Amino acid sequence: MMQSGMLLESIGWFLVIGGILLIFLALILSFRHTDDGTTQLRTESKGIIFLGPIPIVWGYGKRTRLVSLIGIIAILLFIVFMFLA
């Protein structure tokens, strides 16, 4: 049976590597385009950057509320886990 420290370390590494892979996947998908020229391109920008416990949320477009909601949930989870530890 794994110790809880080893389990948390494994989960942490999995999340870091998964995040890096998601960034590369997003970059690859953002450079795809069609050659026929008839497709209208719409761009949206949104994101969350965590500087320690402080999140910076930005965005515009239709799904900005969803990104803001995810940021709020992340803040609440961080606060809960800080006080439970």
DSSP file (Angstrom, degrees, kcal/mol; ACC not computed):
  #  RESIDUE AA STRUCTURE BP1 BP2  ACC     N-H-->O    O-->H-N    N-H-->O    O-->H-N    TCO  KAPPA ALPHA  PHI   PSI    X-CA   Y-CA   Z-CA
    1    1 A M              0   0    0      0, 0.0     2,-0.1     0, 0.0     0, 0.0   0.000 360.0 360.0 360.0 135.0    0.0    0.0    0.0
    2    2 A M        -     0   0    0      1,-0.1     2,-0.1     2,-0.1     0, 0.0  -0.459 360.0-115.6 -76.2 145.9    1.3    3.4   -0.9
    3    3 A Q     >  -     0   0    0     -2,-0.1     4,-2.1     1,-0.1     5,-0.2  -0.447  27.4-113.9 -73.1 155.8    1.9    6.0    1.7
    4    4 A S  H  > S+     0   0    0      1,-0.2     4,-2.5     2,-0.2     5,-0.2   0.841 116.2  56.1 -63.8 -32.1   -0.3    9.1    1.4
    5    5 A G  H  > S+     0   0    0      2,-0.2     4,-2.2     1,-0.2    -1,-0.2   0.907 108.4  46.8 -64.9 -41.5    2.8   11.3    0.6
    6    6 A M  H  > S+     0   0    0      2,-0.2     4,-2.3     1,-0.2    -2,-0.2   0.885 111.9  51.5 -67.2 -37.9    3.7    9.1   -2.3
    7    7 A L  H  X S+     0   0    0     -4,-2.1     4,-2.4     2,-0.2    -2,-0.2   0.934 111.6  46.0 -65.0 -45.7    0.1    9.1   -3.6
    8    8 A L  H  X S+     0   0    0     -4,-2.5     4,-2.5     1,-0.2    -1,-0.2   0.881 112.0  51.8 -65.1 -37.6   -0.1   12.9   -3.4
    9    9 A E  H  X S+     0   0    0     -4,-2.2     4,-2.4     2,-0.2    -1,-0.2   0.913 110.4  48.4 -64.5 -41.7    3.3   13.2   -5.1
   10   10 A S  H  X S+     0   0    0     -4,-2.3     4,-2.3     2,-0.2    -2,-0.2   0.905 111.7  49.0 -64.4 -42.0    2.2   10.9   -7.9
   11   11 A I  H  X S+     0   0    0     -4,-2.4     4,-2.3     2,-0.2    -2,-0.2   0.908 110.6  52.0 -63.8 -41.1   -1.1   12.8   -8.4
   12   12 A G  H  X S+     0   0    0     -4,-2.5     4,-2.2     2,-0.2    -2,-0.2   0.923 110.7  46.3 -60.8 -46.1    0.9   16.1   -8.5
   13   13 A W  H  X S+     0   0    0     -4,-2.4     4,-2.7     1,-0.2     5,-0.3   0.894 111.0  53.3 -64.4 -39.2    3.3   14.8  -11.2
   14   14 A F  H  X S+     0   0    0     -4,-2.3     4,-2.6     1,-0.2    -2,-0.2   0.918 110.5  47.2 -61.0 -43.6    0.3   13.5  -13.2
   15   15 A L  H  X S+     0   0    0     -4,-2.3     4,-2.3     2,-0.2    -2,-0.2   0.888 112.6  49.0 -66.8 -39.3   -1.4   16.9  -13.1
   16   16 A V  H  X S+     0   0    0     -4,-2.2     4,-2.1     2,-0.2    -2,-0.2   0.952 115.2  42.9 -65.0 -49.0    1.8   18.8  -14.1
   17   17 A I  H  X S+     0   0    0     -4,-2.7     4,-2.3     1,-0.2    -2,-0.2   0.901 114.1  51.8 -65.2 -40.3    2.5   16.5  -17.0
   18   18 A G  H  X S+     0   0    0     -4,-2.6     4,-2.2    -5,-0.3    -1,-0.2   0.891 109.0  50.9 -62.0 -39.6   -1.1   16.5  -18.0
   19   19 A G  H  X S+     0   0    0     -4,-2.3     4,-2.0     2,-0.2    -2,-0.2   0.899 109.7  49.4 -64.8 -41.1   -1.2   20.3  -18.0
   20   20 A I  H  X S+     0   0    0     -4,-2.1     4,-2.1     1,-0.2    -2,-0.2   0.913 111.1  49.9 -64.0 -42.3    1.9   20.5  -20.2
   21   21 A L  H  X S+     0   0    0     -4,-2.3     4,-2.4     1,-0.2    -2,-0.2   0.887 108.9  52.3 -64.0 -38.5    0.4   18.0  -22.6
   22   22 A L  H  X S+     0   0    0     -4,-2.2     4,-2.5     2,-0.2    -1,-0.2   0.878 107.5  52.4 -64.9 -37.1   -2.8   20.1  -22.7
   23   23 A I  H  X S+     0   0    0     -4,-2.0     4,-2.2     2,-0.2    -2,-0.2   0.935 111.3  46.0 -63.6 -45.7   -0.8   23.2  -23.5
   24   24 A F  H  X S+     0   0    0     -4,-2.1     4,-2.4     2,-0.2    -2,-0.2   0.896 112.3  51.1 -64.5 -39.3    0.9   21.5  -26.4
   25   25 A L  H  X S+     0   0    0     -4,-2.4     4,-2.6     1,-0.2    -2,-0.2   0.914 109.9  49.8 -63.3 -42.5   -2.4   20.1  -27.7
   26   26 A A  H  X S+     0   0    0     -4,-2.5     4,-1.9     2,-0.2    -1,-0.2   0.888 110.8  50.0 -63.8 -39.1   -4.0   23.5  -27.6
   27   27 A L  H  X S+     0   0    0     -4,-2.2     4,-0.9     2,-0.2    -2,-0.2   0.920 111.7  47.7 -65.1 -42.6   -1.0   25.1  -29.5
   28   28 A I  H >< S+     0   0    0     -4,-2.4     3,-0.6     1,-0.2     4,-0.3   0.925 113.9  46.8 -63.9 -44.4   -1.2   22.4  -32.2
   29   29 A L  H >< S+     0   0    0     -4,-2.6     3,-0.8     1,-0.2    -1,-0.2   0.803 106.3  59.1 -69.6 -28.1   -5.0   22.8  -32.5
   30   30 A S  H 3< S+     0   0    0     -4,-1.9    -1,-0.2     1,-0.2    -2,-0.2   0.736 102.7  53.4 -73.4 -20.4   -4.7   26.6  -32.7
   31   31 A F  T << S+     0   0    0     -4,-0.9    -1,-0.2    -3,-0.6     2,-0.2   0.487  83.8 107.5 -92.3  -3.0   -2.5   26.4  -35.7
   32   32 A R    <   +     0   0    0     -3,-0.8     2,-0.3    -4,-0.3    -3,-0.0  -0.511  44.0 162.2 -72.9 143.2   -4.8   24.2  -37.8
   33   33 A H        -     0   0    0     -2,-0.2     2,-0.3     0, 0.0    -2,-0.0  -0.976  35.8-111.2-153.5 164.7   -6.6   26.0  -40.6
   34   34 A T        -     0   0    0     -2,-0.3     3,-0.2     1,-0.1     5,-0.0  -0.723  12.5-148.4 -99.7 152.5   -8.5   25.3  -43.8
   35   35 A D  S    S+     0   0    0     -2,-0.3    -1,-0.1     1,-0.2     0, 0.0   0.552  82.4  80.2 -95.5  -9.4   -7.1   26.1  -47.3
   36   36 A D  S    S-     0   0    0      1,-0.1    -1,-0.2     0, 0.0     0, 0.0   0.742  83.4-142.8 -76.2 -20.6  -10.4   26.8  -49.0
   37   37 A G  S    S+     0   0    0     -3,-0.2    -1,-0.1     1,-0.1    -2,-0.1   0.428  75.9  99.1  79.7  -2.1  -10.7   30.3  -47.7
   38   38 A T        +     0   0    0      2,-0.1     2,-0.4     0, 0.0    -1,-0.1   0.584  55.9  98.0 -93.0 -10.5  -14.5   30.2  -47.3
   39   39 A T  S    S-     0   0    0     -5,-0.0     2,-0.5     1,-0.0    -5,-0.1  -0.633  71.1-135.4 -82.5 130.7  -14.5   29.4  -43.5
   40   40 A Q        -     0   0    0     -2,-0.4     2,-0.5     1,-0.0    -2,-0.1  -0.730  18.4-141.1 -86.3 131.0  -15.0   32.4  -41.3
   41   41 A L        -     0   0    0     -2,-0.5     2,-0.4     2,-0.0    -1,-0.0  -0.811  17.3-172.9 -98.4 126.1  -12.5   32.4  -38.4
   42   42 A R        -     0   0    0     -2,-0.5     2,-0.4     2,-0.0    -2,-0.0  -0.960   6.9-160.7-115.6 135.6  -13.7   33.5  -34.9
   43   43 A T        -     0   0    0     -2,-0.4     2,-0.3     2,-0.0    -2,-0.0  -0.906   9.2-178.5-117.5 146.2  -11.3   33.9  -32.1
   44   44 A E        -     0   0    0     -2,-0.4     2,-0.4    17,-0.1    17,-0.1  -0.972  10.6-154.4-135.6 151.3  -11.9   34.0  -28.4
   45   45 A S  E     +A   60   0A   0     15,-0.9    15,-2.3    -2,-0.3     2,-0.3  -0.994  27.3 141.0-131.1 130.5   -9.5   34.5  -25.5
   46   46 A K  E     +A   59   0A   0     -2,-0.4     2,-0.3    13,-0.3    13,-0.3  -0.976  12.1 139.0-159.8 154.7   -9.9   33.3  -22.0
   47   47 A G  E     -A   58   0A   0     11,-2.4    11,-2.2    -2,-0.3     2,-0.4  -0.978  36.3-123.1 177.8 171.3   -7.7   31.9  -19.3
   48   48 A I  E     -A   57   0A   0     -2,-0.3     2,-0.5     9,-0.2     9,-0.2  -1.000  17.4-170.1-133.8 131.3   -6.7   31.6  -15.7
   49   49 A I  E     -A   56   0A   0      7,-2.3     7,-2.8    -2,-0.4     2,-0.6  -0.992  12.2-150.2-121.1 128.6   -3.2   32.2  -14.4
   50   50 A F  E     -A   55   0A   0     -2,-0.5     2,-0.7     5,-0.2    -2,-0.0  -0.883  11.7-174.6-100.8 120.6   -2.4   31.2  -10.8
   51   51 A L  E >  S-A   54   0A   0      3,-2.9     3,-1.6    -2,-0.6    -2,-0.0  -0.832  72.2 -58.4-108.9  89.0    0.3   33.3   -9.0
   52   52 A G  T 3  S-     0   0    0     -2,-0.7     0, 0.0     1,-0.3     0, 0.0  -0.606 119.2 -19.7  69.2-129.4    0.5   31.3   -5.8
   53   53 A P  T 3  S+     0   0    0      0, 0.0    -1,-0.3     0, 0.0    26,-0.1   0.450 121.2  93.2 -88.0   1.6   -3.0   31.4   -4.3
   54   54 A I  E <   -A   51   0A   0     -3,-1.6    -3,-2.9     2,-0.0     2,-0.3  -0.842  62.6-156.4-101.2 115.4   -4.1   34.4   -6.3
   55   55 A P  E     -A   50   0A   0      0, 0.0     2,-0.5     0, 0.0    -5,-0.2  -0.680   4.9-155.7 -89.6 144.3   -5.8   33.7   -9.6
   56   56 A I  E     -A   49   0A   0     -7,-2.8    -7,-2.3    -2,-0.3     2,-0.5  -0.977  16.4-170.7-115.3 115.6   -5.9   36.1  -12.5
   57   57 A V  E     +A   48   0A   0     -2,-0.5     2,-0.3    -9,-0.2    -9,-0.2  -0.908  11.4 163.6-112.0 132.0   -8.9   35.4  -14.8
   58   58 A W  E     +A   47   0A   0    -11,-2.2   -11,-2.4    -2,-0.5     2,-0.2  -0.947   8.5 125.6-139.2 162.5   -9.4   37.1  -18.1
   59   59 A G  E     -A   46   0A   0     -2,-0.3     2,-0.3   -13,-0.3   -13,-0.3  -0.810  28.2-156.3 162.9 159.8  -11.6   36.5  -21.2
   60   60 A Y  E     +A   45   0A   0    -15,-2.3   -15,-0.9    -2,-0.2     2,-0.2  -0.965  51.9  65.0-149.8 157.9  -14.0   37.6  -23.7
   61   61 A G  S >  S-     0   0    0     -2,-0.3     3,-0.9   -17,-0.1     4,-0.2  -0.713  96.9 -51.6 118.0-173.6  -16.4   35.7  -25.9
   62   62 A K  T 3  S+     0   0    0     -2,-0.2     3,-0.4     1,-0.2    -1,-0.1   0.802 129.8  47.6 -72.8 -30.1  -19.5   33.5  -25.2
   63   63 A R  T 3> S+     0   0    0      1,-0.2     4,-1.6    -3,-0.2    -1,-0.2   0.108  73.1 110.6-102.6  23.4  -17.9   31.2  -22.6
   64   64 A T  H <> S+     0   0    0     -3,-0.9     4,-2.4     1,-0.2    -1,-0.2   0.872  75.7  57.2 -64.7 -36.5  -16.2   33.8  -20.4
   65   65 A R  H  > S+     0   0    0     -3,-0.4     4,-2.5     1,-0.2    -1,-0.2   0.879 103.9  53.5 -62.2 -37.0  -18.7   33.1  -17.6
   66   66 A L  H  > S+     0   0    0      2,-0.2     4,-2.3     1,-0.2    -1,-0.2   0.919 109.0  47.8 -64.5 -43.1  -17.6   29.5  -17.6
   67   67 A V  H  X S+     0   0    0     -4,-1.6     4,-2.0     1,-0.2    -2,-0.2   0.908 112.6  49.3 -64.4 -41.4  -14.0   30.4  -17.2
   68   68 A S  H  X S+     0   0    0     -4,-2.4     4,-2.3     2,-0.2    -2,-0.2   0.899 110.0  51.5 -64.1 -40.4  -14.8   32.8  -14.4
   69   69 A L  H  X S+     0   0    0     -4,-2.5     4,-2.5     2,-0.2    -2,-0.2   0.899 108.5  51.0 -63.5 -41.1  -16.9   30.1  -12.7
   70   70 A I  H  X S+     0   0    0     -4,-2.3     4,-2.3     1,-0.2    -1,-0.2   0.900 109.9  51.1 -62.8 -40.3  -14.0   27.6  -12.9
   71   71 A G  H  X S+     0   0    0     -4,-2.0     4,-2.1     2,-0.2    -2,-0.2   0.905 110.2  48.5 -63.4 -41.8  -11.7   30.2  -11.4
   72   72 A I  H  X S+     0   0    0     -4,-2.3     4,-2.4     2,-0.2    -2,-0.2   0.914 111.7  49.3 -65.1 -43.0  -14.1   30.9   -8.5
   73   73 A I  H  X S+     0   0    0     -4,-2.5     4,-2.6     1,-0.2    -2,-0.2   0.901 110.0  51.8 -62.7 -40.9  -14.4   27.1   -7.8
   74   74 A A  H  X S+     0   0    0     -4,-2.3     4,-2.2     2,-0.2    -1,-0.2   0.897 109.8  49.3 -63.4 -40.1  -10.6   26.7   -7.9
   75   75 A I  H  X S+     0   0    0     -4,-2.1     4,-2.5     2,-0.2    -2,-0.2   0.934 111.7  48.3 -63.6 -46.0  -10.3   29.6   -5.3
   76   76 A L  H  X S+     0   0    0     -4,-2.4     4,-2.5     1,-0.2    -2,-0.2   0.907 111.5  49.6 -63.1 -41.8  -12.9   28.0   -3.0
   77   77 A L  H  X S+     0   0    0     -4,-2.6     4,-2.6     2,-0.2    -1,-0.2   0.903 110.3  51.4 -62.9 -40.5  -11.3   24.6   -3.2
   78   78 A F  H  X S+     0   0    0     -4,-2.2     4,-2.0     2,-0.2    -2,-0.2   0.929 111.2  47.2 -61.5 -45.1   -7.9   26.1   -2.4
   79   79 A I  H  X S+     0   0    0     -4,-2.5     4,-1.9     2,-0.2    -2,-0.2   0.917 112.5  49.7 -64.0 -43.0   -9.3   27.9    0.6
   80   80 A V  H  X S+     0   0    0     -4,-2.5     4,-1.5     1,-0.2    -2,-0.2   0.935 113.1  45.7 -61.6 -46.7  -11.1   24.7    1.8
   81   81 A F  H  X S+     0   0    0     -4,-2.6     4,-1.2     1,-0.2    -1,-0.2   0.811 109.4  56.2 -69.1 -29.3   -7.9   22.6    1.5
   82   82 A M  H  < S+     0   0    0     -4,-2.0    -1,-0.2    -5,-0.2    -2,-0.2   0.911 111.9  41.9 -66.6 -41.7   -5.8   25.2    3.2
   83   83 A F  H  < S+     0   0    0     -4,-1.9    -2,-0.2     1,-0.2    -1,-0.2   0.728 113.1  53.1 -80.9 -20.6   -8.0   25.3    6.3
   84   84 A L  H  <        0   0    0     -4,-1.5    -1,-0.2     1,-0.2    -2,-0.2   0.731 360.0 360.0 -82.3 -22.6   -8.4   21.5    6.4
   85   85 A A     <        0   0    0     -4,-1.2    -1,-0.2    -5,-0.2    -2,-0.1   0.485 360.0 360.0 -75.6 360.0   -4.6   20.8    6.2
